[in-house]
Structure formats: structure tokens, C-alpha cells
């Protein structure tokens, strides 16, 4: 059955992932987007540059966005293939991530989070590589630099620096130099950017003011109809079931895998807190939350005793997406 097929990594799954990605996005390759998103109002410098280059080229911009989403999905599974946090080298996290991120259909367009999330995934990979590393871990400078560069596409991605500091606390003993690396790494891209503005004779204050606008609270409760609410309620139930199983099995996991899932939890928690407390209009934050959801659900489906139950729940998740396609 389909879930059983996805649990074991096969080269054909890569092609299947591409097919699913196209099918998921096909509707809004044809139809115009019905909702204006918050990131369109005050774009960050790098996203503004990309948007201008692709202005008026709707098909090309959506193709690029979809391609970047697939890259995100593949990078997510690459973490497992490199660090083995699931029982098999599988593309299952990629398929779940693709579905979750694509579920809010108006977001199927060029958006800054699809760029920032790639930088974040490389940052997570750098953090995971520091477990039991001797000497100073310069990877935290790199991780912070990557998060900062991603925030120049999507400002609210800067909150993911909290994940870098949490990862530093989980994977390393306290070394003040490594903490300093994170601050220096984050500041450098902004120093480069404003140095460029200064050298080209541009006014700095209006540029800075435009960036600050992205951090003002932004709420909107009208983005989701009842079908979205139904789908996300089912997804929330799955996450709760998966979390319960993780808690039950936690002590039996290897130390490294425990630390990975603790970091995974904090990615989920920080993103949700930022979303509900500050930016409920910023549905694109699902790109970051999707990392955590993909892995906790993959763990759940791998460790579910009843194969039939797993197939039914996994099938219902995809059936829910089909419902969204039909009703949106």
C-alpha cells in the first residue's frame, strides 16, 4: 500500500514526489491567486529583488516557487539520510512536508518563506553536525549567517535565531565563543547590505524603516474557511497522537535521536507561538512549522503497530487535501 511503499526509500519516489508537487499546485498554475498575502506589502530586499526580476512572469515565478518547494522537501529527507533519525532512508518526510506546506492553496505562489526555509534547513544540518564535536563548533557561525541571509528574503524568519540558540544549548556545552559566533554570524549579512546601501548613495533610514515594518504584529482571522479548519483540526489530532507516541517511546531512543526530536519540538513550538501571538496573517510560517510536522508524523507512521490504521490515517490526510482542492 502507499504508506508502506513510502517507508522504504526508492529512486522512483523522487519522480513520484515531482508528480505530486505538480498535481498539488496545478489548480493555481491555471487560476489567479484569490488572497493578498502580508509579505507582499513590505518585501525584504532580496525578495523584492527577485520579485522585480520576475514581475509580470506569473508562470515562471510559480514554477520557481514550486521548484524551491521540492528542493526544501528533498533537503528535509536528506537530514534523515545523513543522520538516520528514522528507521529507514526514506522520502516520507518529503511527501508529508509537501502536503502540509501546499495545503493553504493561496500560498501556492512565489513567496519569501520558500527561500528562507532553504537557508534554515542548511542551518539545521549544520547544528546536527556538531553533536560530540571536539573543539569550537564554527558551524554555529554558519547557521546564524544562513538564518540571517534567509531573513533578508523573509524578515520573520529572523525569529528562527531562537532555534539556533536552542540547538546550541542542546548539542553543546556552554562555550561563550560559540554563543558569540551566533551574534556575529547574524549581524554580518545586514552589515554587508547596509554597507552596500551606503556605498551606492542610498538613504539608510528609509530602508531600515521598511524592514522594521515587517515585525509589527499582523492578525487576520478570516483567512480560513470551514474546510481549512476541518483539515487542520485533523492534522492537529495526528500531531497529538504522534506526540503521545513519541513521549511513550522517548526513553528508548538513542541520545542523539532524542536531541533531534527535542530540537524538532522547539521548531514547532517557536513557530506556533510566533504565529498565534504576533502574525496570524502570515500563513507562510507553515514552511518552518512543516519541518517539525513532517518528522513527528513520519516517526508516528513508522512506529504505528497497525499497518491498516497507518494506511487509513495517511490516506485521510491526502483525502483532506483533495477536499481543499475541490472546495477552495
Secondary structure, DSSP 8 states (H G I E B T S, - for coil): -HHHHHHS--THHHHHHHHHHHHHHHHHHHS---S--GGGTS--HHHHHHHHHTTT-HHHHHHHHHHHHHHHHHHHHHHHHHH--SSS--SHHHHHHHHHHHSSGGG-S--HHHHHHHHHHHHHHHHHTTTT--S--THHHHHHHHHHHHHTT-GGGGGGHHHHHHHHHHHS---HHHHHHHHHHHHHHHHHHHHHHHHTT--HHHHHHHHHGGGS----S-S--HHHHHHHHHHHHHHHHHHHHHHHHGGGS-HHHHHHHHHHHHHHHHHHHHHHHT-TT-GGGHHHHHHHHHHHHHHHHHH-S-HHHHHHHHHHHHHHHHHHHHH-
